[in-house]
Amino acid sequence: MKKKVVIYTWKTCIFCIRAKRLLKNKGVEFEEIDIGDDINNLRQLETKTGSGTVPQIFVEGKYIGGCDDIVNLQRRNKFDTVFN
Protein backbone atom coordinates (compact mmCIF):
# COMPACT_ATOMS: atom_id res chain seq x y z
CA MET A 1 0.00 0.00 0.00
CA LYS A 2 1.38 3.38 -1.00
CA LYS A 3 1.54 6.09 1.62
CA LYS A 4 -0.44 9.27 1.07
CA VAL A 5 1.97 12.15 0.43
CA VAL A 6 0.83 15.77 0.25
CA ILE A 7 3.09 18.68 -0.69
CA TYR A 8 2.13 22.34 -0.39
CA THR A 9 3.83 24.44 -3.06
CA TRP A 10 4.04 27.63 -5.08
CA LYS A 11 4.54 27.05 -8.80
CA THR A 12 7.62 29.29 -9.11
CA CYS A 13 9.35 28.20 -5.89
CA ILE A 14 12.72 26.62 -6.75
CA PHE A 15 12.70 24.58 -3.52
CA CYS A 16 9.24 23.24 -4.40
CA ILE A 17 10.46 22.24 -7.84
CA ARG A 18 13.49 20.53 -6.31
CA ALA A 19 11.39 18.64 -3.74
CA LYS A 20 8.88 17.49 -6.36
CA ARG A 21 11.72 16.35 -8.62
CA LEU A 22 13.21 14.25 -5.81
CA LEU A 23 9.82 12.71 -5.01
CA LYS A 24 9.19 11.92 -8.69
CA ASN A 25 12.69 10.48 -9.17
CA LYS A 26 12.09 8.20 -6.19
CA GLY A 27 8.74 7.07 -7.62
CA VAL A 28 6.68 8.70 -4.88
CA GLU A 29 3.17 9.68 -5.89
CA PHE A 30 1.91 12.83 -4.23
CA GLU A 31 -0.94 15.28 -4.08
CA GLU A 32 0.21 18.82 -4.76
CA ILE A 33 -1.61 21.74 -3.18
CA ASP A 34 -0.51 24.96 -4.86
CA ILE A 35 -1.28 27.62 -2.28
CA GLY A 36 -0.71 30.34 -4.88
CA ASP A 37 -2.94 33.27 -4.08
CA ASP A 38 -5.41 31.22 -2.03
CA ILE A 39 -5.36 32.69 1.48
CA ASN A 40 -7.36 29.72 2.82
CA ASN A 41 -4.69 27.23 1.71
CA LEU A 42 -2.00 29.46 3.21
CA ARG A 43 -3.86 29.61 6.53
CA GLN A 44 -4.34 25.84 6.46
CA LEU A 45 -0.61 25.39 5.93
CA GLU A 46 0.27 27.82 8.73
CA THR A 47 -2.11 26.02 11.09
CA LYS A 48 -0.60 22.62 10.30
CA THR A 49 3.07 23.60 10.38
CA GLY A 50 3.38 26.96 12.11
CA SER A 51 5.01 28.24 8.94
CA GLY A 52 3.86 29.87 5.74
CA THR A 53 6.89 28.82 3.71
CA VAL A 54 6.88 26.17 1.02
CA PRO A 55 7.34 23.40 0.25
CA GLN A 56 5.81 21.64 3.22
CA ILE A 57 5.51 17.87 2.95
CA PHE A 58 3.26 15.44 4.80
CA VAL A 59 3.25 11.64 4.76
CA GLU A 60 0.08 9.97 6.04
CA GLY A 61 -0.83 13.29 7.66
CA LYS A 62 2.47 13.53 9.54
CA TYR A 63 4.51 16.66 8.92
CA ILE A 64 7.89 15.71 7.43
CA GLY A 65 9.29 19.17 6.65
CA GLY A 66 10.48 20.99 3.56
CA CYS A 67 12.91 20.47 0.73
CA ASP A 68 16.04 20.43 2.88
CA ASP A 69 14.45 17.87 5.18
CA ILE A 70 13.70 15.35 2.44
CA VAL A 71 17.09 15.90 0.80
CA ASN A 72 18.69 15.12 4.18
CA LEU A 73 16.55 11.98 4.48
CA GLN A 74 17.88 10.90 1.08
CA ARG A 75 21.49 11.63 2.04
CA ARG A 76 21.13 9.61 5.26
CA ASN A 77 19.47 6.70 3.39
CA LYS A 78 16.23 7.16 5.37
CA PHE A 79 14.06 8.46 2.53
CA ASP A 80 12.58 5.08 1.60
CA THR A 81 11.70 4.32 5.22
CA VAL A 82 9.61 7.50 5.46
CA PHE A 83 7.99 7.49 2.02
CA ASN A 84 7.53 3.77 1.22
Backbone as CSV, one residue per row, in Angstrom:
resi,resn,N_x,N_y,N_z,CA_x,CA_y,CA_z,C_x,C_y,C_z
1,MET,0.833,-1.182,0.000,0.000,0.000,0.000,0.880,1.247,0.000
2,LYS,0.589,2.146,-0.919,1.376,3.377,-0.998,0.911,4.355,0.070
3,LYS,1.863,5.079,0.622,1.541,6.090,1.618,1.018,7.347,0.935
4,LYS,0.105,8.020,1.611,-0.436,9.272,1.071,0.545,10.397,1.371
5,VAL,1.010,11.048,0.320,1.965,12.147,0.428,1.300,13.400,-0.118
6,VAL,1.379,14.482,0.663,0.831,15.772,0.252,1.946,16.802,0.349
7,ILE,2.075,17.622,-0.681,3.092,18.677,-0.686,2.418,20.002,-1.028
8,TYR,2.617,20.978,-0.161,2.129,22.343,-0.390,3.222,23.100,-1.130
9,THR,2.839,23.786,-2.204,3.830,24.443,-3.060,3.349,25.796,-3.568
10,TRP,4.291,26.503,-4.187,4.035,27.629,-5.079,4.678,27.235,-6.394
11,LYS,4.039,27.509,-7.495,4.537,27.051,-8.803,5.952,27.528,-9.123
12,THR,6.312,28.746,-8.728,7.615,29.295,-9.112,8.699,29.108,-8.048
13,CYS,8.392,28.409,-6.980,9.350,28.200,-5.890,10.382,27.153,-6.294
14,ILE,11.649,27.535,-6.337,12.721,26.625,-6.751,12.858,25.442,-5.785
15,PHE,12.612,25.673,-4.502,12.701,24.584,-3.525,11.552,23.599,-3.710
16,CYS,10.388,24.111,-4.101,9.242,23.238,-4.397,9.549,22.366,-5.605
17,ILE,10.097,22.974,-6.621,10.457,22.243,-7.836,11.481,21.159,-7.507
18,ARG,12.457,21.492,-6.697,13.492,20.525,-6.312,12.894,19.367,-5.509
19,ALA,12.009,19.686,-4.563,11.391,18.642,-3.736,10.521,17.724,-4.592
20,LYS,9.730,18.304,-5.488,8.877,17.490,-6.360,9.718,16.615,-7.273
21,ARG,10.822,17.133,-7.760,11.718,16.353,-8.621,12.266,15.146,-7.860
22,LEU,12.689,15.355,-6.615,13.212,14.248,-5.815,12.118,13.203,-5.587
23,LEU,10.922,13.650,-5.225,9.821,12.712,-5.015,9.533,11.910,-6.287
24,LYS,9.462,12.592,-7.422,9.188,11.918,-8.693,10.304,10.936,-9.041
25,ASN,11.552,11.357,-8.856,12.687,10.484,-9.174,12.704,9.231,-8.310
26,LYS,12.151,9.346,-7.101,12.088,8.199,-6.191,10.807,7.392,-6.380
27,GLY,9.965,7.805,-7.338,8.744,7.073,-7.619,7.619,7.298,-6.624
28,VAL,7.694,8.391,-5.881,6.679,8.700,-4.877,5.545,9.486,-5.527
29,GLU,4.342,8.961,-5.418,3.165,9.675,-5.891,2.746,10.649,-4.802
30,PHE,2.290,11.832,-5.216,1.907,12.830,-4.227,0.778,13.703,-4.736
31,GLU,0.073,14.278,-3.775,-0.941,15.282,-4.075,-0.287,16.640,-3.862
32,GLU,-0.359,17.479,-4.862,0.214,18.820,-4.757,-0.897,19.829,-4.486
33,ILE,-0.693,20.650,-3.469,-1.612,21.741,-3.179,-0.846,23.036,-3.400
34,ASP,-1.151,23.680,-4.518,-0.512,24.957,-4.858,-1.253,26.042,-4.096
35,ILE,-0.591,26.622,-3.102,-1.279,27.618,-2.282,-1.427,28.934,-3.013
36,GLY,-0.585,29.164,-4.028,-0.714,30.340,-4.883,-1.241,31.561,-4.167
37,ASP,-2.328,32.086,-4.677,-2.942,33.271,-4.079,-4.108,32.926,-3.168
38,ASP,-4.273,31.653,-2.834,-5.410,31.222,-2.028,-5.092,31.374,-0.549
39,ILE,-5.637,32.398,0.066,-5.364,32.689,1.475,-5.825,31.553,2.383
40,ASN,-6.873,30.829,1.994,-7.357,29.716,2.816,-6.343,28.581,2.861
41,ASN,-5.730,28.260,1.719,-4.694,27.230,1.706,-3.474,27.668,2.505
42,LEU,-3.126,28.949,2.428,-2.002,29.462,3.213,-2.302,29.353,4.703
43,ARG,-3.482,29.711,5.101,-3.856,29.608,6.528,-3.864,28.159,6.988
44,GLN,-4.338,27.265,6.135,-4.343,25.837,6.463,-2.912,25.341,6.678
45,LEU,-2.021,25.764,5.807,-0.613,25.390,5.927,-0.016,25.936,7.215
46,GLU,-0.266,27.199,7.508,0.272,27.818,8.725,-0.261,27.128,9.974
47,THR,-1.516,26.723,9.955,-2.109,26.022,11.094,-1.443,24.668,11.303
48,LYS,-1.183,23.956,10.215,-0.599,22.618,10.304,0.869,22.638,10.708
49,THR,1.615,23.642,10.217,3.073,23.600,10.382,3.642,24.731,11.232
50,GLY,2.855,25.793,11.428,3.380,26.961,12.109,4.215,27.830,11.195
51,SER,4.208,27.509,9.907,5.015,28.237,8.943,4.224,28.470,7.666
52,GLY,4.490,29.585,7.018,3.857,29.874,5.741,4.802,29.707,4.570
53,THR,5.920,29.038,4.792,6.886,28.822,3.713,6.589,27.510,3.003
54,VAL,7.073,27.391,1.796,6.885,26.170,1.020,8.222,25.704,0.464
55,PRO,8.356,24.434,0.146,7.343,23.399,0.248,7.213,22.888,1.676
56,GLN,6.059,22.337,1.965,5.812,21.638,3.217,5.234,20.288,2.839
57,ILE,5.821,19.226,3.394,5.514,17.870,2.953,4.973,17.052,4.118
58,PHE,3.907,16.304,3.821,3.259,15.439,4.796,3.187,14.022,4.247
59,VAL,3.407,13.042,5.121,3.250,11.637,4.763,2.256,11.039,5.743
60,GLU,1.150,10.532,5.205,0.084,9.974,6.037,-0.358,10.964,7.108
61,GLY,-0.393,12.244,6.744,-0.831,13.289,7.656,0.228,13.775,8.626
62,LYS,1.386,13.132,8.639,2.474,13.528,9.539,3.377,14.524,8.825
63,TYR,3.663,15.627,9.492,4.513,16.663,8.917,5.953,16.173,8.858
64,ILE,6.519,16.176,7.647,7.893,15.715,7.427,8.863,16.891,7.364
65,GLY,8.436,18.001,6.766,9.291,19.174,6.646,9.277,19.702,5.224
66,GLY,10.362,20.371,4.874,10.479,20.991,3.559,11.500,20.299,2.689
67,CYS,11.969,21.011,1.703,12.913,20.471,0.731,14.202,19.985,1.400
68,ASP,14.795,20.822,2.216,16.045,20.427,2.878,15.866,19.163,3.709
69,ASP,14.701,19.034,4.326,14.451,17.869,5.177,14.409,16.575,4.372
70,ILE,13.754,16.597,3.207,13.701,15.351,2.441,15.020,15.068,1.730
71,VAL,15.753,16.107,1.372,17.090,15.902,0.802,17.992,15.256,1.853
72,ASN,17.890,15.716,3.096,18.688,15.120,4.184,18.283,13.675,4.437
73,LEU,16.983,13.370,4.348,16.553,11.979,4.478,17.212,11.120,3.410
74,GLN,17.257,11.628,2.188,17.880,10.896,1.084,19.371,10.686,1.347
75,ARG,20.042,11.722,1.785,21.492,11.628,2.042,21.811,10.630,3.147
76,ARG,20.906,10.517,4.129,21.128,9.606,5.260,20.520,8.225,5.019
77,ASN,20.076,7.983,3.777,19.471,6.702,3.392,18.237,6.361,4.221
78,LYS,17.460,7.386,4.601,16.230,7.163,5.369,14.980,7.560,4.573
79,PHE,15.168,8.014,3.352,14.063,8.462,2.527,13.024,7.361,2.326
80,ASP,13.498,6.181,1.907,12.582,5.078,1.603,11.792,4.641,2.832
81,THR,12.391,4.697,3.992,11.704,4.324,5.222,10.514,5.248,5.479
82,VAL,10.670,6.521,5.212,9.610,7.500,5.462,8.538,7.451,4.378
83,PHE,8.930,7.328,3.134,7.985,7.486,2.020,7.434,6.183,1.457
84,ASN,8.024,5.058,1.766,7.535,3.772,1.216,7.114,2.816,2.303
